[in-house]
Amino acid sequence: MIVRHADAELDARAWDLMERHPGLSLSFTDCVGAVTATEGRAAAVFGLDNDFRALGFPLEPGAPLTPNRQEEQ
């Protein structure tokens, strides 16, 4: 397990990721996790919703395939 403490660079990269995906209902926390997973070259992300899957990450345990919350509205 990699522990990454937030800093100004991580915050900026997370906000940038969020801005690049306005059609997804990503939280800032999702974006911090996605940036960290990308940096760590994670094979999968632990998650129970499809936010990370929408960004291209496999989930563990596998969440059911459902539309993104934003798409349901």
Residue frames as qw, qx, qy, qz and C-alpha x, y, z in Angstrom:
[[0.000, 0.891, 0.454, 0.000, 0.00, 0.00, 0.00],
 [0.396, 0.252, -0.008, 0.883, 1.24, 3.47, -0.87],
 [0.177, -0.813, -0.442, 0.334, 0.32, 6.39, 1.37],
 [0.361, 0.376, 0.183, 0.834, 0.50, 9.75, -0.36],
 [0.154, -0.627, -0.433, 0.629, 0.02, 12.88, 1.69],
 [0.327, 0.849, 0.375, 0.177, -1.70, 15.77, -0.02],
 [0.385, -0.403, 0.086, 0.826, 0.38, 18.69, -1.17],
 [0.282, 0.647, -0.005, -0.708, -0.15, 21.64, -3.52],
 [0.157, 0.328, -0.760, -0.539, 0.92, 19.61, -6.59],
 [0.038, 0.236, 0.971, 0.003, -1.50, 16.77, -5.83],
 [0.220, 0.617, 0.494, -0.572, -4.32, 19.26, -5.22],
 [0.244, 0.581, -0.295, -0.718, -3.63, 20.99, -8.55],
 [0.125, 0.157, -0.897, -0.395, -3.51, 17.72, -10.48],
 [0.113, 0.385, 0.888, -0.224, -6.77, 16.55, -8.86],
 [0.275, 0.662, 0.249, -0.651, -8.57, 19.81, -9.76],
 [0.196, 0.461, -0.584, -0.639, -7.20, 19.53, -13.31],
 [0.006, -0.080, -0.983, -0.164, -8.55, 15.98, -13.62],
 [0.188, 0.550, 0.692, -0.429, -11.96, 17.10, -12.36],
 [0.251, 0.660, -0.055, -0.706, -12.07, 19.98, -14.85],
 [0.132, 0.322, -0.775, -0.528, -11.18, 17.64, -17.74],
 [0.164, -0.241, -0.945, -0.149, -14.22, 15.43, -16.96],
 [0.282, -0.039, 0.231, -0.930, -17.15, 17.82, -16.40],
 [0.675, -0.074, -0.436, -0.591, -19.67, 15.19, -17.52],
 [0.633, -0.129, -0.741, 0.184, -18.76, 12.84, -14.66],
 [0.508, -0.781, -0.063, -0.358, -19.92, 13.28, -11.08],
 [0.727, 0.109, -0.459, 0.499, -16.42, 13.02, -9.62],
 [0.473, -0.874, -0.094, 0.062, -15.64, 14.26, -6.15],
 [0.104, 0.862, -0.475, 0.146, -12.36, 15.94, -5.29],
 [0.622, -0.430, 0.644, -0.116, -11.54, 12.83, -3.25],
 [0.886, 0.333, 0.321, 0.027, -12.14, 10.63, -6.31],
 [0.528, 0.817, -0.162, 0.165, -9.74, 12.80, -8.30],
 [0.236, -0.755, 0.592, -0.156, -7.04, 12.71, -5.60],
 [0.786, -0.156, 0.594, -0.064, -7.37, 8.93, -5.55],
 [0.810, 0.554, 0.183, 0.063, -7.20, 8.70, -9.34],
 [0.268, 0.872, -0.380, 0.155, -4.07, 10.86, -9.51],
 [0.447, -0.583, 0.660, -0.157, -2.45, 8.79, -6.76],
 [0.867, 0.103, 0.485, -0.045, -3.43, 5.51, -8.46],
 [0.679, 0.727, -0.043, 0.091, -2.00, 6.75, -11.76],
 [0.018, 0.833, -0.526, 0.172, 1.27, 7.82, -10.12],
 [0.536, -0.403, 0.721, -0.173, 1.55, 4.47, -8.35],
 [0.407, 0.269, -0.748, -0.450, 0.64, 2.56, -11.51],
 [0.531, -0.044, 0.691, -0.489, -2.08, 0.73, -9.63],
 [0.028, -0.041, -0.926, -0.375, -3.42, -2.38, -11.33],
 [0.295, -0.595, -0.684, -0.304, -6.85, -1.75, -9.79],
 [0.116, -0.348, 0.289, -0.884, -8.59, 0.62, -7.39],
 [0.102, -0.346, -0.875, 0.322, -10.68, -0.36, -4.37],
 [0.261, 0.040, -0.010, -0.965, -14.11, 1.13, -4.93],
 [0.265, 0.340, 0.870, -0.238, -17.80, 0.39, -4.66],
 [0.439, 0.751, 0.274, -0.410, -19.09, 2.75, -7.35],
 [0.761, 0.444, 0.335, 0.334, -18.28, 3.41, -10.96],
 [0.012, 0.977, -0.106, -0.185, -16.40, 6.72, -10.60],
 [0.359, -0.591, 0.635, 0.346, -12.99, 5.11, -11.00],
 [0.613, 0.252, 0.712, 0.235, -14.23, 2.78, -13.73],
 [0.380, 0.887, 0.259, -0.043, -15.37, 5.87, -15.69],
 [0.036, -0.900, 0.392, 0.186, -11.75, 7.05, -15.53],
 [0.694, 0.497, -0.514, -0.087, -10.49, 3.71, -16.87],
 [0.095, -0.452, 0.817, -0.345, -9.49, 1.92, -13.65],
 [0.611, -0.188, -0.753, -0.157, -10.52, -1.67, -12.94],
 [0.483, -0.570, 0.247, -0.617, -12.30, -1.97, -9.57],
 [0.516, -0.026, -0.829, 0.214, -11.71, -4.37, -6.71],
 [0.447, 0.198, 0.871, 0.037, -14.02, -5.77, -5.58],
 [0.073, 0.205, 0.621, 0.752, -15.76, -5.49, -8.92],
 [0.313, 0.338, 0.371, -0.806, -18.65, -3.05, -8.66],
 [0.519, 0.495, 0.695, 0.039, -21.71, -3.87, -10.76],
 [0.224, 0.118, 0.417, 0.873, -21.85, -2.13, -14.13],
 [0.065, 0.795, 0.570, -0.198, -24.30, 0.72, -13.68],
 [0.334, 0.754, 0.165, 0.541, -24.51, 4.10, -15.37],
 [0.328, 0.064, -0.335, 0.881, -22.60, 6.97, -13.80],
 [0.037, -0.609, -0.609, 0.506, -24.84, 8.99, -11.48],
 [0.072, 0.469, -0.147, -0.868, -24.53, 12.02, -13.79],
 [0.163, 0.033, -0.769, -0.617, -25.84, 9.98, -16.74],
 [0.074, -0.422, -0.896, 0.115, -28.90, 8.84, -14.79],
 [0.049, 0.559, 0.362, -0.744, -30.20, 12.40, -14.42]]
